[in-house]
Amino acid sequence: MGYFTDDFLRKLRNDININEVIGALRLETRRGTDLLRFHCPVCHRFHTATNPKTNLARCFDCKVNFNPIDLVMETTGSNFIDSVEFLKKQMNAPRTEG
């Protein structure tokens, strides 16, 4: 724990779906036409969206962009290492089909 390769961090950032991270964090969500809107952990508003192409989330009110690691850190108040460990567990968790 504590040392992560650049490749591993890139994989966490790009391969763990941001929408799944939002679900794992149990953030309140609202479905738009094509967009998943989530409760911003910074300003607490819903003027947000996720972009599946870039795997990023954005709040348009406070103008903050989140990658999966950033979102975990901001939502849980965890440090970088603990947030990476959280996502590492998510990566290894069995996916349920539904």
C-alpha positions as a Python dict, from the first residue, in 0.01 Angstrom:
ca = {
    (1, 'M'): (0, 0, 0),
    (2, 'G'): (127, 348, -71),
    (3, 'Y'): (312, 298, -399),
    (4, 'F'): (125, 278, -728),
    (5, 'T'): (272, 272, -1075),
    (6, 'D'): (174, 537, -1328),
    (7, 'D'): (21, 262, -1541),
    (8, 'F'): (-195, 138, -1253),
    (9, 'L'): (-315, 490, -1171),
    (10, 'R'): (-393, 553, -1539),
    (11, 'K'): (-594, 231, -1544),
    (12, 'L'): (-794, 336, -1237),
    (13, 'R'): (-856, 677, -1385),
    (14, 'N'): (-965, 548, -1725),
    (15, 'D'): (-1111, 202, -1671),
    (16, 'I'): (-1334, 238, -1367),
    (17, 'N'): (-1652, 387, -1505),
    (18, 'I'): (-1725, 724, -1344),
    (19, 'N'): (-2097, 637, -1323),
    (20, 'E'): (-2010, 322, -1128),
    (21, 'V'): (-1794, 528, -893),
    (22, 'I'): (-2088, 762, -833),
    (23, 'G'): (-2301, 457, -753),
    (24, 'A'): (-2039, 306, -522),
    (25, 'L'): (-2017, 637, -336),
    (26, 'R'): (-2396, 637, -307),
    (27, 'L'): (-2423, 991, -436),
    (28, 'E'): (-2777, 1100, -502),
    (29, 'T'): (-2844, 1093, -877),
    (30, 'R'): (-3100, 1209, -1128),
    (31, 'R'): (-3132, 1070, -1478),
    (32, 'G'): (-3163, 1320, -1760),
    (33, 'T'): (-3236, 1230, -2119),
    (34, 'D'): (-2887, 1101, -2191),
    (35, 'L'): (-2704, 1227, -1884),
    (36, 'L'): (-2648, 1105, -1534),
    (37, 'R'): (-2664, 1400, -1299),
    (38, 'F'): (-2520, 1363, -951),
    (39, 'H'): (-2516, 1559, -629),
    (40, 'C'): (-2192, 1761, -642),
    (41, 'P'): (-1984, 1696, -329),
    (42, 'V'): (-1841, 2050, -349),
    (43, 'C'): (-2140, 2284, -400),
    (44, 'H'): (-2420, 2029, -337),
    (45, 'R'): (-2614, 2107, -654),
    (46, 'F'): (-2729, 1893, -945),
    (47, 'H'): (-2601, 2105, -1236),
    (48, 'T'): (-2365, 1818, -1316),
    (49, 'A'): (-2302, 1556, -1580),
    (50, 'T'): (-2071, 1270, -1662),
    (51, 'N'): (-1897, 1215, -1993),
    (52, 'P'): (-1848, 847, -2082),
    (53, 'K'): (-1601, 934, -2358),
    (54, 'T'): (-1358, 1103, -2120),
    (55, 'N'): (-1469, 918, -1803),
    (56, 'L'): (-1496, 1250, -1622),
    (57, 'A'): (-1767, 1420, -1420),
    (58, 'R'): (-1824, 1795, -1407),
    (59, 'C'): (-2018, 2040, -1196),
    (60, 'F'): (-2118, 2337, -1404),
    (61, 'D'): (-2204, 2553, -1102),
    (62, 'C'): (-1873, 2533, -915),
    (63, 'K'): (-1681, 2446, -1235),
    (64, 'V'): (-1501, 2145, -1086),
    (65, 'N'): (-1401, 1845, -1297),
    (66, 'F'): (-1367, 1505, -1131),
    (67, 'N'): (-1191, 1190, -1241),
    (68, 'P'): (-1269, 877, -1038),
    (69, 'I'): (-987, 940, -789),
    (70, 'D'): (-1078, 1307, -742),
    (71, 'L'): (-1443, 1219, -688),
    (72, 'V'): (-1362, 965, -417),
    (73, 'M'): (-1128, 1209, -243),
    (74, 'E'): (-1381, 1493, -246),
    (75, 'T'): (-1682, 1282, -148),
    (76, 'T'): (-1523, 1081, 131),
    (77, 'G'): (-1262, 1328, 255),
    (78, 'S'): (-1002, 1055, 205),
    (79, 'N'): (-643, 1117, 109),
    (80, 'F'): (-504, 1010, -227),
    (81, 'I'): (-375, 670, -112),
    (82, 'D'): (-700, 574, 64),
    (83, 'S'): (-900, 685, -240),
    (84, 'V'): (-686, 472, -471),
    (85, 'E'): (-731, 175, -235),
    (86, 'F'): (-1110, 230, -245),
    (87, 'L'): (-1107, 225, -626),
    (88, 'K'): (-874, -74, -632),
    (89, 'K'): (-1137, -267, -432),
    (90, 'Q'): (-1404, -148, -678),
    (91, 'M'): (-1191, -271, -966),
    (92, 'N'): (-1161, -615, -810),
    (93, 'A'): (-1524, -640, -699),
    (94, 'P'): (-1732, -884, -900),
    (95, 'R'): (-1972, -707, -1134),
    (96, 'T'): (-2339, -791, -1111),
    (97, 'E'): (-2539, -811, -1428),
    (98, 'G'): (-2874, -648, -1413),
}
